[in-house]
Amino acid sequence: MTKITEVPSPFCGIGTDDLAVQVDGLSIKVTKNGCSVNTPAFEQAMTDTSPRVDGKEVSILHAVNRAAKILSRANQPVIGGCATDVNGMRALMALADRKGAVVDNMNFTGAKRNFLAMQDSGWMNTTLAEIKNRCDLFVVIGCDLEVFAPRFYERYLWNEESMFLDDTSMREVVYIGKAPSGNASTSPNKSKAKVLECANADLPEVVAVLRALIKGNPVFSEQVGGMAVNDLQEIADKLKVATYGVVIWAAGALDFSQAELTVQTVCELVKDVNESGVRCSGFPLGGKEGDQTANQVCGWQTGYPARMRFSSDIPEYDPFLYDINQMFENGEVDGFLWVQAFNTKAVPPHGGKIPTVVVGRSGMVFEEEPEVYIPVGTPGIDHSGHAYRLDNVVAIRLKKLRDSGLPTTAEVLTAIEQAVVV
């Protein structure tokens, strides 16, 4: 039995690096600083150690060769999931380039709302370190931050030491849209967050009115989205006098038509606050299932995030055309590779008879067994690696905690690439 401290997590997205675990053979127990996201992910039992082809256990070489045949025969192969570490994503990109595949990250539909806003008008965003050391007003729009990252407040708002604040417990927290599900947003001095609730469908109008109030434009209605305009005026006034305001949102939680326009409005109101002479920054949430890692690797290799096609001489990016769910509906896919090294519940999103290869975490249970299933090690548990946290400025160095004997995603995808016939 081995005890390991200062364990970094690839699961929560916020760069948690202070977990303590106890390793007993293949069993892992989180003993300190766990949360509802990290603890189940680390303690997930390992059940599958051998690859399967047509539901039968086979050698890794046999599984790799069958996977290569599936991709070799495909006229329009698709690689989805993209939930892996930096080296795994590099190998995935090399395989996609060799075979001319479409690549689509599993969280891109939500992240697309951020990319469209950023590409259209830009944004002014901050980092976790800046929030920890400077933020005095924290505004959460349209998401339950405590569900997304249970330890966010503990690590970045209610931290005992800050470079530029004498008392972090004096920070103010405001929720617009969803109310917090717990008490993590309550400060150490027992001050609760101010909550202005509204339905998700009302957020576009609410955020637009908040921006108008920040700009000083007249608003003639007394209510918007079920909340008083005077309450929004109070938030606008607070943002314009804060020393360092931060406005945070989760694009994946904005599940309504043309949500990218609301993201853009949030980004623009941050710019408007800065024009008033004080500092304010945005902060988009992400980092789950390796999505930031996938987009970072795609970005430095191609200049685009992870929704593109490699069948031409150059990578082609299209956030709408290369949505794999749409491609399945249109019957465009004849070979599918699903890569998911973190989450056993995130199985391939399609049914039917499309030849499918799954390179995934041990323990996946399928409604319909894929033609090939190759269990791989999880980065940060079964092997070391790197994964980007949600602010994209730090690549977390992941530790190896146990000897499971499972190959890495990079090793499996590299072997498939070398066996593919083009």
Contacts in CASP RR format, 6 or more apart in sequence:
PFRMAT RR
TARGET T0000
AUTHOR 0000-0000-0000
METHOD contacts of the structure
MODEL  1
MTKITEVPSPFCGIGTDDLAVQVDGLSIKVTKNGCSVNTPAFEQAMTDTS
PRVDGKEVSILHAVNRAAKILSRANQPVIGGCATDVNGMRALMALADRKG
AVVDNMNFTGAKRNFLAMQDSGWMNTTLAEIKNRCDLFVVIGCDLEVFAP
RFYERYLWNEESMFLDDTSMREVVYIGKAPSGNASTSPNKSKAKVLECAN
ADLPEVVAVLRALIKGNPVFSEQVGGMAVNDLQEIADKLKVATYGVVIWA
AGALDFSQAELTVQTVCELVKDVNESGVRCSGFPLGGKEGDQTANQVCGW
QTGYPARMRFSSDIPEYDPFLYDINQMFENGEVDGFLWVQAFNTKAVPPH
GGKIPTVVVGRSGMVFEEEPEVYIPVGTPGIDHSGHAYRLDNVVAIRLKK
LRDSGLPTTAEVLTAIEQAVVV
1 22 0 8 1.000
1 23 0 8 1.000
1 24 0 8 1.000
1 25 0 8 1.000
2 22 0 8 1.000
2 23 0 8 1.000
2 24 0 8 1.000
3 20 0 8 1.000
3 21 0 8 1.000
3 22 0 8 1.000
3 23 0 8 1.000
3 31 0 8 1.000
4 20 0 8 1.000
4 21 0 8 1.000
4 22 0 8 1.000
4 23 0 8 1.000
4 399 0 8 1.000
4 401 0 8 1.000
5 18 0 8 1.000
5 19 0 8 1.000
5 20 0 8 1.000
5 32 0 8 1.000
6 17 0 8 1.000
6 18 0 8 1.000
6 19 0 8 1.000
6 20 0 8 1.000
7 17 0 8 1.000
7 18 0 8 1.000
7 19 0 8 1.000
7 20 0 8 1.000
7 21 0 8 1.000
7 399 0 8 1.000
7 401 0 8 1.000
8 15 0 8 1.000
8 16 0 8 1.000
8 17 0 8 1.000
8 19 0 8 1.000
8 380 0 8 1.000
8 396 0 8 1.000
8 397 0 8 1.000
8 398 0 8 1.000
8 399 0 8 1.000
9 15 0 8 1.000
9 16 0 8 1.000
9 17 0 8 1.000
9 19 0 8 1.000
9 38 0 8 1.000
9 41 0 8 1.000
9 42 0 8 1.000
9 380 0 8 1.000
9 396 0 8 1.000
10 85 0 8 1.000
10 290 0 8 1.000
10 342 0 8 1.000
10 378 0 8 1.000
10 379 0 8 1.000
10 380 0 8 1.000
10 387 0 8 1.000
10 396 0 8 1.000
10 398 0 8 1.000
11 37 0 8 1.000
11 38 0 8 1.000
11 41 0 8 1.000
11 42 0 8 1.000
11 288 0 8 1.000
11 342 0 8 1.000
12 35 0 8 1.000
12 37 0 8 1.000
12 38 0 8 1.000
12 149 0 8 1.000
12 150 0 8 1.000
12 151 0 8 1.000
12 288 0 8 1.000
13 149 0 8 1.000
13 286 0 8 1.000
13 287 0 8 1.000
13 288 0 8 1.000
13 292 0 8 1.000
13 389 0 8 1.000
13 390 0 8 1.000
14 128 0 8 1.000
14 149 0 8 1.000
14 151 0 8 1.000
14 152 0 8 1.000
14 155 0 8 1.000
14 156 0 8 1.000
14 389 0 8 1.000
14 390 0 8 1.000
15 128 0 8 1.000
15 389 0 8 1.000
15 390 0 8 1.000
15 394 0 8 1.000
15 396 0 8 1.000
16 33 0 8 1.000
16 35 0 8 1.000
16 38 0 8 1.000
16 151 0 8 1.000
16 155 0 8 1.000
17 396 0 8 1.000
18 32 0 8 1.000
18 33 0 8 1.000
19 30 0 8 1.000
19 32 0 8 1.000
19 33 0 8 1.000
19 34 0 8 1.000
19 38 0 8 1.000
19 42 0 8 1.000
20 30 0 8 1.000
20 31 0 8 1.000
20 32 0 8 1.000
20 33 0 8 1.000
21 28 0 8 1.000
21 29 0 8 1.000
21 30 0 8 1.000
21 31 0 8 1.000
21 42 0 8 1.000
21 401 0 8 1.000
22 28 0 8 1.000
22 29 0 8 1.000
22 31 0 8 1.000
23 401 0 8 1.000
23 402 0 8 1.000
25 402 0 8 1.000
26 46 0 8 1.000
26 402 0 8 1.000
26 404 0 8 1.000
27 45 0 8 1.000
28 42 0 8 1.000
28 43 0 8 1.000
28 381 0 8 1.000
28 401 0 8 1.000
28 402 0 8 1.000
29 43 0 8 1.000
30 38 0 8 1.000
30 39 0 8 1.000
30 42 0 8 1.000
30 43 0 8 1.000
33 151 0 8 1.000
34 151 0 8 1.000
35 150 0 8 1.000
35 151 0 8 1.000
36 150 0 8 1.000
37 149 0 8 1.000
37 150 0 8 1.000
41 342 0 8 1.000
41 343 0 8 1.000
42 381 0 8 1.000
44 344 0 8 1.000
44 361 0 8 1.000
44 363 0 8 1.000
45 363 0 8 1.000
46 362 0 8 1.000
46 363 0 8 1.000
46 404 0 8 1.000
46 406 0 8 1.000
47 362 0 8 1.000
47 363 0 8 1.000
48 362 0 8 1.000
48 363 0 8 1.000
48 364 0 8 1.000
48 373 0 8 1.000
48 375 0 8 1.000
49 362 0 8 1.000
49 375 0 8 1.000
49 404 0 8 1.000
49 405 0 8 1.000
49 406 0 8 1.000
50 57 0 8 1.000
50 58 0 8 1.000
50 375 0 8 1.000
51 57 0 8 1.000
51 58 0 8 1.000
51 59 0 8 1.000
51 60 0 8 1.000
51 62 0 8 1.000
51 63 0 8 1.000
51 372 0 8 1.000
51 373 0 8 1.000
51 374 0 8 1.000
51 375 0 8 1.000
52 58 0 8 1.000
52 63 0 8 1.000
52 369 0 8 1.000
52 372 0 8 1.000
52 373 0 8 1.000
53 62 0 8 1.000
53 63 0 8 1.000
53 66 0 8 1.000
53 371 0 8 1.000
53 372 0 8 1.000
54 369 0 8 1.000
54 371 0 8 1.000
55 369 0 8 1.000
55 373 0 8 1.000
58 66 0 8 1.000
60 374 0 8 1.000
60 407 0 8 1.000
60 412 0 8 1.000
60 415 0 8 1.000
63 372 0 8 1.000
63 373 0 8 1.000
63 374 0 8 1.000
64 374 0 8 1.000
64 412 0 8 1.000
64 415 0 8 1.000
64 416 0 8 1.000
64 419 0 8 1.000
65 419 0 8 1.000
66 357 0 8 1.000
66 371 0 8 1.000
66 372 0 8 1.000
67 337 0 8 1.000
67 357 0 8 1.000
67 359 0 8 1.000
67 372 0 8 1.000
67 374 0 8 1.000
67 416 0 8 1.000
67 419 0 8 1.000
68 416 0 8 1.000
68 419 0 8 1.000
68 420 0 8 1.000
68 421 0 8 1.000
70 335 0 8 1.000
70 355 0 8 1.000
70 356 0 8 1.000
70 357 0 8 1.000
70 371 0 8 1.000
70 372 0 8 1.000
71 77 0 8 1.000
71 95 0 8 1.000
71 99 0 8 1.000
71 101 0 8 1.000
71 335 0 8 1.000
71 337 0 8 1.000
71 357 0 8 1.000
71 416 0 8 1.000
71 420 0 8 1.000
72 99 0 8 1.000
72 420 0 8 1.000
72 421 0 8 1.000
72 422 0 8 1.000
73 334 0 8 1.000
73 335 0 8 1.000
73 355 0 8 1.000
74 99 0 8 1.000
74 334 0 8 1.000
74 335 0 8 1.000
74 355 0 8 1.000
75 334 0 8 1.000
76 102 0 8 1.000
76 311 0 8 1.000
76 327 0 8 1.000
76 332 0 8 1.000
76 333 0 8 1.000
76 334 0 8 1.000
76 335 0 8 1.000
77 99 0 8 1.000
77 100 0 8 1.000
77 101 0 8 1.000
77 102 0 8 1.000
77 333 0 8 1.000
77 334 0 8 1.000
77 335 0 8 1.000
77 336 0 8 1.000
77 337 0 8 1.000
78 101 0 8 1.000
78 102 0 8 1.000
78 103 0 8 1.000
78 104 0 8 1.000
78 324 0 8 1.000
78 327 0 8 1.000
78 333 0 8 1.000
78 335 0 8 1.000
78 336 0 8 1.000
78 337 0 8 1.000
79 92 0 8 1.000
79 95 0 8 1.000
79 96 0 8 1.000
79 101 0 8 1.000
79 102 0 8 1.000
79 103 0 8 1.000
79 104 0 8 1.000
79 336 0 8 1.000
79 337 0 8 1.000
79 338 0 8 1.000
79 339 0 8 1.000
80 103 0 8 1.000
80 104 0 8 1.000
80 105 0 8 1.000
80 106 0 8 1.000
80 324 0 8 1.000
80 336 0 8 1.000
80 337 0 8 1.000
80 338 0 8 1.000
80 339 0 8 1.000
81 104 0 8 1.000
81 105 0 8 1.000
81 106 0 8 1.000
81 289 0 8 1.000
81 338 0 8 1.000
81 339 0 8 1.000
81 340 0 8 1.000
81 346 0 8 1.000
82 89 0 8 1.000
82 92 0 8 1.000
82 103 0 8 1.000
82 104 0 8 1.000
82 105 0 8 1.000
82 106 0 8 1.000
82 290 0 8 1.000
82 291 0 8 1.000
82 294 0 8 1.000
82 306 0 8 1.000
82 339 0 8 1.000
83 105 0 8 1.000
83 106 0 8 1.000
83 289 0 8 1.000
83 290 0 8 1.000
83 291 0 8 1.000
83 294 0 8 1.000
83 339 0 8 1.000
83 340 0 8 1.000
83 341 0 8 1.000
83 342 0 8 1.000
83 343 0 8 1.000
83 346 0 8 1.000
84 92 0 8 1.000
84 290 0 8 1.000
84 293 0 8 1.000
84 294 0 8 1.000
84 339 0 8 1.000
84 341 0 8 1.000
84 342 0 8 1.000
84 379 0 8 1.000
84 409 0 8 1.000
84 410 0 8 1.000
85 290 0 8 1.000
85 293 0 8 1.000
85 341 0 8 1.000
85 379 0 8 1.000
85 380 0 8 1.000
85 385 0 8 1.000
85 386 0 8 1.000
85 387 0 8 1.000
85 398 0 8 1.000
85 409 0 8 1.000
85 410 0 8 1.000
86 293 0 8 1.000
86 296 0 8 1.000
86 297 0 8 1.000
86 385 0 8 1.000
86 386 0 8 1.000
86 387 0 8 1.000
86 388 0 8 1.000
86 395 0 8 1.000
87 385 0 8 1.000
87 386 0 8 1.000
87 408 0 8 1.000
87 409 0 8 1.000
87 410 0 8 1.000
88 339 0 8 1.000
88 341 0 8 1.000
88 408 0 8 1.000
88 409 0 8 1.000
88 410 0 8 1.000
88 413 0 8 1.000
89 293 0 8 1.000
89 294 0 8 1.000
89 297 0 8 1.000
89 298 0 8 1.000
90 297 0 8 1.000
90 301 0 8 1.000
90 410 0 8 1.000
91 409 0 8 1.000
91 410 0 8 1.000
91 411 0 8 1.000
91 413 0 8 1.000
91 414 0 8 1.000
91 417 0 8 1.000
92 103 0 8 1.000
92 339 0 8 1.000
92 409 0 8 1.000
92 413 0 8 1.000
93 103 0 8 1.000
93 297 0 8 1.000
93 298 0 8 1.000
93 301 0 8 1.000
93 302 0 8 1.000
94 413 0 8 1.000
94 414 0 8 1.000
94 417 0 8 1.000
95 101 0 8 1.000
95 337 0 8 1.000
95 413 0 8 1.000
95 414 0 8 1.000
95 416 0 8 1.000
95 417 0 8 1.000
95 420 0 8 1.000
96 102 0 8 1.000
96 103 0 8 1.000
96 310 0 8 1.000
97 310 0 8 1.000
97 315 0 8 1.000
98 417 0 8 1.000
98 420 0 8 1.000
98 422 0 8 1.000
99 310 0 8 1.000
99 417 0 8 1.000
99 420 0 8 1.000
99 422 0 8 1.000
100 309 0 8 1.000
100 310 0 8 1.000
100 311 0 8 1.000
101 309 0 8 1.000
101 310 0 8 1.000
101 311 0 8 1.000
101 337 0 8 1.000
102 308 0 8 1.000
102 309 0 8 1.000
102 310 0 8 1.000
102 322 0 8 1.000
102 324 0 8 1.000
102 327 0 8 1.000
103 298 0 8 1.000
103 306 0 8 1.000
103 307 0 8 1.000
103 308 0 8 1.000
103 309 0 8 1.000
103 310 0 8 1.000
103 322 0 8 1.000
104 306 0 8 1.000
104 307 0 8 1.000
104 322 0 8 1.000
104 323 0 8 1.000
104 324 0 8 1.000
105 111 0 8 1.000
105 290 0 8 1.000
105 291 0 8 1.000
105 294 0 8 1.000
105 295 0 8 1.000
105 305 0 8 1.000
105 306 0 8 1.000
105 307 0 8 1.000
106 289 0 8 1.000
106 291 0 8 1.000
106 340 0 8 1.000
106 346 0 8 1.000
106 349 0 8 1.000
107 252 0 8 1.000
107 286 0 8 1.000
107 287 0 8 1.000
107 288 0 8 1.000
107 289 0 8 1.000
107 290 0 8 1.000
107 291 0 8 1.000
108 291 0 8 1.000
108 305 0 8 1.000
108 306 0 8 1.000
108 307 0 8 1.000
108 319 0 8 1.000
108 323 0 8 1.000
109 252 0 8 1.000
109 323 0 8 1.000
109 325 0 8 1.000
110 251 0 8 1.000
110 252 0 8 1.000
110 254 0 8 1.000
110 259 0 8 1.000
111 251 0 8 1.000
111 252 0 8 1.000
111 286 0 8 1.000
111 291 0 8 1.000
111 295 0 8 1.000
111 305 0 8 1.000
112 251 0 8 1.000
112 260 0 8 1.000
112 307 0 8 1.000
112 319 0 8 1.000
113 251 0 8 1.000
113 252 0 8 1.000
113 254 0 8 1.000
113 259 0 8 1.000
113 260 0 8 1.000
113 263 0 8 1.000
114 251 0 8 1.000
114 260 0 8 1.000
114 263 0 8 1.000
114 284 0 8 1.000
115 305 0 8 1.000
115 319 0 8 1.000
116 260 0 8 1.000
116 263 0 8 1.000
116 264 0 8 1.000
116 319 0 8 1.000
117 123 0 8 1.000
117 260 0 8 1.000
117 261 0 8 1.000
117 263 0 8 1.000
117 264 0 8 1.000
117 267 0 8 1.000
118 267 0 8 1.000
120 264 0 8 1.000
121 264 0 8 1.000
121 267 0 8 1.000
121 268 0 8 1.000
122 267 0 8 1.000
123 267 0 8 1.000
123 270 0 8 1.000
123 282 0 8 1.000
124 267 0 8 1.000
124 270 0 8 1.000
124 271 0 8 1.000
124 274 0 8 1.000
124 280 0 8 1.000
124 281 0 8 1.000
124 282 0 8 1.000
125 281 0 8 1.000
125 282 0 8 1.000
125 283 0 8 1.000
125 284 0 8 1.000
125 391 0 8 1.000
126 135 0 8 1.000
126 246 0 8 1.000
126 281 0 8 1.000
126 282 0 8 1.000
126 283 0 8 1.000
126 391 0 8 1.000
127 391 0 8 1.000
127 393 0 8 1.000
128 156 0 8 1.000
128 389 0 8 1.000
128 390 0 8 1.000
128 391 0 8 1.000
128 394 0 8 1.000
130 244 0 8 1.000
130 281 0 8 1.000
131 138 0 8 1.000
131 156 0 8 1.000
131 157 0 8 1.000
131 246 0 8 1.000
131 283 0 8 1.000
132 155 0 8 1.000
132 156 0 8 1.000
132 157 0 8 1.000
132 159 0 8 1.000
132 162 0 8 1.000
133 162 0 8 1.000
133 163 0 8 1.000
133 164 0 8 1.000
133 165 0 8 1.000
134 162 0 8 1.000
134 163 0 8 1.000
134 164 0 8 1.000
134 165 0 8 1.000
134 243 0 8 1.000
134 244 0 8 1.000
134 279 0 8 1.000
135 157 0 8 1.000
135 171 0 8 1.000
135 244 0 8 1.000
135 245 0 8 1.000
135 246 0 8 1.000
136 165 0 8 1.000
136 170 0 8 1.000
136 171 0 8 1.000
136 172 0 8 1.000
136 242 0 8 1.000
136 243 0 8 1.000
136 244 0 8 1.000
136 245 0 8 1.000
137 171 0 8 1.000
137 172 0 8 1.000
137 174 0 8 1.000
137 238 0 8 1.000
137 239 0 8 1.000
137 242 0 8 1.000
137 244 0 8 1.000
137 245 0 8 1.000
137 246 0 8 1.000
138 157 0 8 1.000
138 171 0 8 1.000
138 172 0 8 1.000
138 173 0 8 1.000
138 174 0 8 1.000
138 245 0 8 1.000
138 246 0 8 1.000
138 248 0 8 1.000
139 173 0 8 1.000
139 174 0 8 1.000
139 176 0 8 1.000
139 235 0 8 1.000
139 239 0 8 1.000
139 245 0 8 1.000
139 246 0 8 1.000
139 247 0 8 1.000
139 248 0 8 1.000
140 173 0 8 1.000
140 174 0 8 1.000
140 175 0 8 1.000
140 176 0 8 1.000
140 180 0 8 1.000
140 185 0 8 1.000
140 193 0 8 1.000
140 248 0 8 1.000
140 249 0 8 1.000
141 176 0 8 1.000
141 177 0 8 1.000
141 203 0 8 1.000
141 207 0 8 1.000
141 247 0 8 1.000
141 248 0 8 1.000
141 249 0 8 1.000
141 266 0 8 1.000
142 175 0 8 1.000
142 176 0 8 1.000
142 177 0 8 1.000
142 178 0 8 1.000
142 200 0 8 1.000
142 203 0 8 1.000
142 249 0 8 1.000
142 250 0 8 1.000
142 253 0 8 1.000
142 254 0 8 1.000
143 178 0 8 1.000
143 248 0 8 1.000
143 249 0 8 1.000
143 250 0 8 1.000
143 253 0 8 1.000
143 285 0 8 1.000
144 178 0 8 1.000
144 179 0 8 1.000
144 180 0 8 1.000
144 181 0 8 1.000
144 253 0 8 1.000
145 152 0 8 1.000
145 153 0 8 1.000
145 180 0 8 1.000
145 184 0 8 1.000
145 185 0 8 1.000
145 248 0 8 1.000
145 250 0 8 1.000
145 285 0 8 1.000
146 152 0 8 1.000
146 153 0 8 1.000
146 180 0 8 1.000
146 181 0 8 1.000
146 182 0 8 1.000
146 184 0 8 1.000
146 185 0 8 1.000
147 181 0 8 1.000
148 250 0 8 1.000
148 285 0 8 1.000
148 286 0 8 1.000
148 288 0 8 1.000
149 285 0 8 1.000
150 184 0 8 1.000
152 184 0 8 1.000
153 184 0 8 1.000
153 185 0 8 1.000
154 184 0 8 1.000
157 168 0 8 1.000
157 171 0 8 1.000
157 173 0 8 1.000
157 185 0 8 1.000
157 187 0 8 1.000
158 168 0 8 1.000
158 169 0 8 1.000
158 171 0 8 1.000
158 187 0 8 1.000
158 188 0 8 1.000
159 168 0 8 1.000
160 168 0 8 1.000
162 168 0 8 1.000
164 244 0 8 1.000
165 171 0 8 1.000
168 188 0 8 1.000
169 187 0 8 1.000
169 188 0 8 1.000
169 189 0 8 1.000
169 191 0 8 1.000
170 187 0 8 1.000
170 189 0 8 1.000
171 187 0 8 1.000
172 191 0 8 1.000
172 194 0 8 1.000
172 238 0 8 1.000
173 185 0 8 1.000
173 187 0 8 1.000
173 193 0 8 1.000
173 194 0 8 1.000
174 193 0 8 1.000
174 194 0 8 1.000
174 195 0 8 1.000
174 196 0 8 1.000
174 235 0 8 1.000
174 238 0 8 1.000
175 185 0 8 1.000
175 193 0 8 1.000
175 194 0 8 1.000
175 195 0 8 1.000
175 196 0 8 1.000
175 197 0 8 1.000
176 196 0 8 1.000
176 198 0 8 1.000
176 203 0 8 1.000
176 206 0 8 1.000
176 207 0 8 1.000
176 210 0 8 1.000
176 235 0 8 1.000
177 196 0 8 1.000
177 197 0 8 1.000
177 198 0 8 1.000
177 199 0 8 1.000
177 200 0 8 1.000
177 203 0 8 1.000
177 206 0 8 1.000
178 197 0 8 1.000
178 200 0 8 1.000
178 253 0 8 1.000
179 195 0 8 1.000
179 197 0 8 1.000
180 193 0 8 1.000
180 195 0 8 1.000
185 192 0 8 1.000
185 193 0 8 1.000
186 192 0 8 1.000
186 193 0 8 1.000
194 235 0 8 1.000
196 206 0 8 1.000
196 227 0 8 1.000
196 231 0 8 1.000
196 232 0 8 1.000
196 235 0 8 1.000
197 227 0 8 1.000
198 206 0 8 1.000
198 225 0 8 1.000
198 226 0 8 1.000
198 227 0 8 1.000
199 225 0 8 1.000
200 253 0 8 1.000
200 254 0 8 1.000
200 255 0 8 1.000
200 256 0 8 1.000
201 256 0 8 1.000
202 224 0 8 1.000
202 225 0 8 1.000
202 226 0 8 1.000
203 254 0 8 1.000
203 256 0 8 1.000
203 262 0 8 1.000
204 256 0 8 1.000
204 258 0 8 1.000
204 259 0 8 1.000
204 261 0 8 1.000
204 262 0 8 1.000
204 265 0 8 1.000
205 224 0 8 1.000
205 225 0 8 1.000
206 224 0 8 1.000
206 225 0 8 1.000
206 227 0 8 1.000
206 232 0 8 1.000
207 262 0 8 1.000
207 265 0 8 1.000
207 266 0 8 1.000
207 269 0 8 1.000
208 265 0 8 1.000
209 219 0 8 1.000
209 221 0 8 1.000
209 224 0 8 1.000
209 229 0 8 1.000
209 232 0 8 1.000
210 232 0 8 1.000
210 235 0 8 1.000
210 236 0 8 1.000
210 269 0 8 1.000
211 265 0 8 1.000
211 268 0 8 1.000
211 269 0 8 1.000
211 272 0 8 1.000
212 218 0 8 1.000
212 219 0 8 1.000
213 219 0 8 1.000
213 229 0 8 1.000
213 232 0 8 1.000
213 233 0 8 1.000
213 236 0 8 1.000
214 236 0 8 1.000
214 239 0 8 1.000
214 240 0 8 1.000
214 269 0 8 1.000
214 272 0 8 1.000
214 273 0 8 1.000
214 276 0 8 1.000
215 272 0 8 1.000
219 229 0 8 1.000
221 229 0 8 1.000
222 228 0 8 1.000
222 229 0 8 1.000
222 230 0 8 1.000
223 229 0 8 1.000
224 232 0 8 1.000
239 245 0 8 1.000
239 247 0 8 1.000
239 273 0 8 1.000
239 278 0 8 1.000
239 280 0 8 1.000
240 273 0 8 1.000
240 276 0 8 1.000
240 278 0 8 1.000
241 278 0 8 1.000
242 278 0 8 1.000
242 280 0 8 1.000
243 278 0 8 1.000
243 279 0 8 1.000
244 279 0 8 1.000
244 280 0 8 1.000
244 281 0 8 1.000
245 273 0 8 1.000
245 278 0 8 1.000
245 279 0 8 1.000
245 280 0 8 1.000
245 281 0 8 1.000
246 280 0 8 1.000
246 281 0 8 1.000
246 282 0 8 1.000
246 283 0 8 1.000
247 266 0 8 1.000
247 269 0 8 1.000
247 270 0 8 1.000
247 280 0 8 1.000
247 281 0 8 1.000
247 282 0 8 1.000
247 283 0 8 1.000
248 282 0 8 1.000
248 283 0 8 1.000
248 284 0 8 1.000
248 285 0 8 1.000
249 263 0 8 1.000
249 266 0 8 1.000
249 283 0 8 1.000
249 284 0 8 1.000
249 285 0 8 1.000
250 284 0 8 1.000
250 285 0 8 1.000
250 286 0 8 1.000
251 259 0 8 1.000
251 260 0 8 1.000
251 263 0 8 1.000
251 284 0 8 1.000
251 285 0 8 1.000
251 286 0 8 1.000
254 262 0 8 1.000
254 263 0 8 1.000
256 262 0 8 1.000
263 284 0 8 1.000
266 282 0 8 1.000
267 282 0 8 1.000
270 280 0 8 1.000
270 281 0 8 1.000
270 282 0 8 1.000
273 280 0 8 1.000
274 280 0 8 1.000
283 391 0 8 1.000
284 390 0 8 1.000
285 390 0 8 1.000
286 292 0 8 1.000
286 390 0 8 1.000
287 293 0 8 1.000
287 388 0 8 1.000
287 389 0 8 1.000
287 390 0 8 1.000
289 340 0 8 1.000
289 342 0 8 1.000
289 343 0 8 1.000
289 346 0 8 1.000
290 342 0 8 1.000
290 387 0 8 1.000
290 388 0 8 1.000
291 306 0 8 1.000
292 387 0 8 1.000
292 388 0 8 1.000
292 389 0 8 1.000
292 390 0 8 1.000
292 392 0 8 1.000
293 386 0 8 1.000
293 387 0 8 1.000
293 388 0 8 1.000
294 306 0 8 1.000
295 305 0 8 1.000
295 306 0 8 1.000
296 388 0 8 1.000
296 392 0 8 1.000
298 304 0 8 1.000
298 305 0 8 1.000
298 306 0 8 1.000
298 308 0 8 1.000
299 305 0 8 1.000
302 308 0 8 1.000
302 315 0 8 1.000
302 317 0 8 1.000
303 315 0 8 1.000
304 315 0 8 1.000
304 317 0 8 1.000
305 317 0 8 1.000
307 317 0 8 1.000
307 318 0 8 1.000
307 319 0 8 1.000
307 322 0 8 1.000
307 323 0 8 1.000
308 315 0 8 1.000
308 316 0 8 1.000
308 317 0 8 1.000
308 318 0 8 1.000
308 322 0 8 1.000
309 315 0 8 1.000
309 316 0 8 1.000
309 318 0 8 1.000
309 322 0 8 1.000
310 316 0 8 1.000
316 322 0 8 1.000
320 326 0 8 1.000
324 333 0 8 1.000
324 349 0 8 1.000
325 349 0 8 1.000
325 350 0 8 1.000
327 333 0 8 1.000
328 349 0 8 1.000
328 350 0 8 1.000
328 354 0 8 1.000
333 350 0 8 1.000
333 354 0 8 1.000
334 354 0 8 1.000
334 355 0 8 1.000
335 354 0 8 1.000
335 355 0 8 1.000
335 356 0 8 1.000
336 348 0 8 1.000
336 350 0 8 1.000
336 354 0 8 1.000
336 355 0 8 1.000
336 356 0 8 1.000
336 357 0 8 1.000
337 356 0 8 1.000
337 357 0 8 1.000
337 358 0 8 1.000
337 359 0 8 1.000
337 416 0 8 1.000
338 347 0 8 1.000
338 348 0 8 1.000
338 356 0 8 1.000
338 357 0 8 1.000
338 358 0 8 1.000
338 359 0 8 1.000
338 360 0 8 1.000
338 370 0 8 1.000
339 359 0 8 1.000
339 360 0 8 1.000
339 409 0 8 1.000
339 413 0 8 1.000
340 346 0 8 1.000
340 347 0 8 1.000
340 358 0 8 1.000
340 359 0 8 1.000
340 360 0 8 1.000
340 361 0 8 1.000
340 364 0 8 1.000
341 359 0 8 1.000
341 360 0 8 1.000
341 361 0 8 1.000
341 376 0 8 1.000
341 377 0 8 1.000
341 378 0 8 1.000
341 379 0 8 1.000
341 409 0 8 1.000
342 361 0 8 1.000
342 378 0 8 1.000
342 379 0 8 1.000
343 361 0 8 1.000
344 361 0 8 1.000
344 362 0 8 1.000
344 363 0 8 1.000
344 364 0 8 1.000
344 365 0 8 1.000
347 358 0 8 1.000
347 364 0 8 1.000
347 365 0 8 1.000
347 366 0 8 1.000
347 367 0 8 1.000
348 356 0 8 1.000
348 358 0 8 1.000
348 366 0 8 1.000
348 370 0 8 1.000
350 356 0 8 1.000
351 367 0 8 1.000
351 368 0 8 1.000
352 368 0 8 1.000
355 371 0 8 1.000
356 370 0 8 1.000
356 371 0 8 1.000
356 372 0 8 1.000
357 370 0 8 1.000
357 371 0 8 1.000
357 372 0 8 1.000
357 373 0 8 1.000
357 374 0 8 1.000
357 416 0 8 1.000
358 364 0 8 1.000
358 366 0 8 1.000
358 370 0 8 1.000
358 372 0 8 1.000
358 373 0 8 1.000
358 374 0 8 1.000
359 374 0 8 1.000
359 376 0 8 1.000
359 409 0 8 1.000
359 412 0 8 1.000
359 413 0 8 1.000
360 373 0 8 1.000
360 374 0 8 1.000
360 375 0 8 1.000
360 376 0 8 1.000
360 409 0 8 1.000
361 375 0 8 1.000
361 376 0 8 1.000
361 377 0 8 1.000
361 378 0 8 1.000
362 375 0 8 1.000
362 376 0 8 1.000
362 377 0 8 1.000
362 378 0 8 1.000
362 404 0 8 1.000
362 406 0 8 1.000
363 375 0 8 1.000
364 373 0 8 1.000
364 375 0 8 1.000
366 373 0 8 1.000
374 407 0 8 1.000
374 412 0 8 1.000
375 406 0 8 1.000
376 382 0 8 1.000
376 406 0 8 1.000
376 407 0 8 1.000
376 408 0 8 1.000
376 409 0 8 1.000
376 411 0 8 1.000
376 412 0 8 1.000
377 383 0 8 1.000
377 404 0 8 1.000
377 406 0 8 1.000
377 407 0 8 1.000
377 408 0 8 1.000
377 409 0 8 1.000
379 385 0 8 1.000
379 387 0 8 1.000
379 398 0 8 1.000
379 408 0 8 1.000
379 409 0 8 1.000
380 398 0 8 1.000
380 399 0 8 1.000
380 400 0 8 1.000
380 401 0 8 1.000
381 400 0 8 1.000
381 401 0 8 1.000
381 402 0 8 1.000
381 404 0 8 1.000
382 400 0 8 1.000
382 401 0 8 1.000
382 402 0 8 1.000
382 404 0 8 1.000
382 405 0 8 1.000
382 406 0 8 1.000
382 408 0 8 1.000
383 400 0 8 1.000
383 408 0 8 1.000
384 397 0 8 1.000
384 398 0 8 1.000
384 399 0 8 1.000
384 400 0 8 1.000
385 397 0 8 1.000
385 398 0 8 1.000
386 395 0 8 1.000
386 396 0 8 1.000
386 397 0 8 1.000
386 398 0 8 1.000
387 395 0 8 1.000
387 396 0 8 1.000
387 398 0 8 1.000
388 394 0 8 1.000
388 395 0 8 1.000
388 396 0 8 1.000
389 396 0 8 1.000
END
